[in-house]
């Protein structure tokens, strides 16, 4: 794909908006091959009809007065395609969500208050396609985050496509058809167990043939959707909840028994035992899924991968904006 000039579209967003925090929890780790962040710009390749488009999003404003812009190649297609690209970017970055509700719940928890303020404006991101959600959940079952990321990277390199733009290489997430048509041994060769490889292929086949769609899940309540997803081999309540949260943006679910998320939250909330966590989860009501992202983001904050949202300076600038330049 040859990129020449780019058209910039404004993405309306309710302030505040913390682009870096949102992208970092989408990535989970900077080694993510699909969702990239250079300190100012979020980039990823998406499929638009029968071609690819490289999306680039940056905030020309501040966290508290965002001016979010989406740049796509002018030859990416029709105006209709560019509108589709904008919808996809909004979906990925969770722009339809109002962070104020979750923030009020978070600041009501004394131990979470400082983190909530540091993450002011973070949105709950999601994957643009259902299969991508499955492929970012199944490999992580009962392994560390780093091990899961390694498997996904192998899947992307083995089954995805690669494009070049302005001297840079970008990876495209594999389609369900690519995994459905592959041999189980080939999928397993990405670093998964035989059971996980079989589960991922089964999900890919169901999605590829239309037996399972995001639209059909959207018509179900979250409880009903968890039951539907759990009918698939290798998908239990934890996996189903995470697919709904990260794949469909269902904030009313929290992935129970997520050891990493629960450990992060227990430490963040200074809990003596994880047994008391469910009560806090329930207090978040229909935005309990935000707690998952707070737990993940707290680790990224500690690692210096997210810069805390600071107060606006006297001249109207934002410390995080100035820091990232």
Secondary structure, 3 states (H helix, E strand, C coil): CCCCCEEEEECCCCCCCCHHHHHHHHHCCCCCCCCEECCCEEEEEEEECCEEEEEEEEECCCCCCCCEEEEEECCCCCHHHHHHHHHHHHHHCCCCCCHHHHHHHHHCCHHHHHHHHHCCCCCCCCCCCHHHHHHCCHHHCCCCHHHHHHHHHHHHHHHCEEEEECCEEEEECCCHHHHHCCCHHHHHCCCCCHHHHHHHHHHHHHHHCCCCCHHHHHCCCHHHHHHHHHCCCCCCHHHHHHHHHHHHCCCCCCCCCCHHHHHHHHHHCCCCCHHHHHHHHHHCHHHCHHHHHHHHHHHHHHCCCCCCCCCECCCCCEHHHHHHC
